[in-house]
Amino acid sequence: MPVSRRSFLASAGAGIAAAQSRRPNILFLMTDQQACSALSANGNPWLRTPAMDSLAAAGVSFLRSYATYPVCSPARSSMFTSRMPHETGVRDNGRPIVSGMPTMGEIFRQAGYRTVYGGKWHLPKSFGGVTAFEELIGGHSLGAKMDEPLADACVDFLSKKPAGPFLLVASFMNPHDVCSWIRDHKGTRPHAKAASYPPAPGNMGVDPLEPEYVQHHRSAGYNLMSQAVGIAAEWLRDDFRFYIHSYYRMVEDVDRQIGRVLAALRQSGLAENTLVIFTSDHGEGMGAHRWAQKAAFWEETAAVPFIVSGAGVARRGVIDDAALVSGLDILPTMCDYAGIHPPETLRGKSLRPAVEGRGLDRAFVVSELSVYGGNEREGRMLRTSRYKYVAFNGGARPEQLFDLELDPGETRNLASLPAAAAALGEHRALLRHWIRETSDDFTPPA
């Protein structure tokens, strides 16, 4: 059950007192639909992201970072509450967080922070007491039209050198524009510059025995709105290369706007006392398994960048490829660095131990997905250090098990193989434990 606002406010005084001892500013930078691999700091030679790279160079970048739900609103609801989508009530886009659940804006505001939100939110009743941010800045248009006005507003805010601790959220839209790009580029076209495009993904093949729910999702559900996977099904190899090339240009576009915000932070003299967290709400298919857009548990769509940098971060240029990280961890991490005692109901963990090189005590992370926004057709993904287990609540062949150490492209489903029976049983048990612990209404396959 969500903690009531009354209960939270009653205990907020302790958080305020604790926050007085060390109160860094916090800048939370977020992109939309950026895969973990889509930045040059993570070893991708096909794009240049100097602003994001500068954050990685000055902090710790986590490579095993996952969205709680590979769709915008549900993932964002988890970021701002540290609760799973089945708890926030946001199982699809355009749904509100359940009443009474404390959110990032409320927690930081009660701790004495000035709370400012700019850019995309993607939930109804955006700032009317639900998120409790004091100020709303930046543009509200969809697509790239949002990002430059948002950067302008953030630069203006920082240039005034605000006094006292602040939490500034800058939620950029791109590379989400790839959604409209896909709809605008149906069929095949000549590619005069194909020689300069990135290679097609090595895992483009589609398993004819993939779960029935995944097959259904290729032609229904979210694709009735975007039809992205259906469009991609008709593409040739160079079409995928053109699409990936164009997607990377959108990542570079938003990186330029982030660079402007970071420059303003430095010029304001506030950088030394500002913690910066950078991530994205979910990834992008990028042609793996012939998938485009989101709403799937593949690495490309579920894994996102996550960088902790700035004030309080002593280790620099560290790539952490061991810690399992979730969008649930954003709020607890912020609270830890700010000295705030958050509600005990938060599901996530502070990443500060991992940032400081002490590791993270976590065996797995979980992601959710619903085809229609309810619990009729749902799936759960459970990621451990070596394996990814996927389960759907119906249909033929409802399970997948991938050995990501030997098969990072997720091309060989081990779920039906006798040799993998022990690993399959272990992951089934972990998921059932998580379901009980979080009061999830998901019914795993028998």
HELIX and SHEET records of a PDB file:
HELIX    1   1 ARG A    5  ALA A   10  1                                   6    
HELIX    2   2 ALA A   12  ALA A   19  1                                   8    
HELIX    3   3 SER A   40  ASN A   42  5                                   3    
HELIX    4   4 PRO A   50  ALA A   57  1                                   8    
HELIX    5   5 CYS A   72  THR A   81  1                                  10    
HELIX    6   6 PRO A   85  THR A   88  1                                   4    
HELIX    7   7 MET A  104  GLN A  110  1                                   7    
HELIX    8   8 ALA A  144  SER A  159  1                                  16    
HELIX    9   9 VAL A  178  ASP A  184  1                                   7    
HELIX   10  10 ALA A  194  SER A  196  5                                   3    
HELIX   11  11 GLU A  212  HIS A  217  1                                   6    
HELIX   12  12 ASN A  223  SER A  226  1                                   4    
HELIX   13  13 ALA A  228  ALA A  232  1                                   5    
HELIX   14  14 ARG A  237  GLN A  267  1                                  31    
HELIX   15  15 ALA A  271  ASN A  273  5                                   3    
HELIX   16  16 ALA A  288  ARG A  290  5                                   3    
HELIX   17  17 GLU A  299  ALA A  302  1                                   4    
HELIX   18  18 GLY A  327  ASP A  329  5                                   3    
HELIX   19  19 ILE A  330  ALA A  338  1                                   9    
HELIX   20  20 ARG A  352  VAL A  355  1                                   4    
HELIX   21  21 PRO A  418  ALA A  420  5                                   3    
HELIX   22  22 ALA A  421  GLU A  437  1                                  17    
SHEET    1   A 8 GLU A 135  ILE A 137  0                                        
SHEET    2   A 8 ARG A 114  GLY A 119  1                                        
SHEET    3   A 8 PHE A 166  SER A 171  1                                        
SHEET    4   A 8 ASN A  25  THR A  31  1                                        
SHEET    5   A 8 THR A 274  SER A 280  1                                        
SHEET    6   A 8 PHE A 306  GLY A 310 -1                                        
SHEET    7   A 8 GLY A  59  PHE A  62 -1                                        
SHEET    8   A 8 VAL A 318  ASP A 320  1                                        
SHEET    1   B 2 SER A  65  TYR A  66  0                                        
SHEET    2   B 2 VAL A 325  SER A 326  1                                        
SHEET    1   C 4 VAL A 365  SER A 370  0                                        
SHEET    2   C 4 GLU A 378  ARG A 383 -1                                        
SHEET    3   C 4 TYR A 387  PHE A 392 -1                                        
SHEET    4   C 4 GLU A 399  ASP A 403 -1                                        
END                                                                             
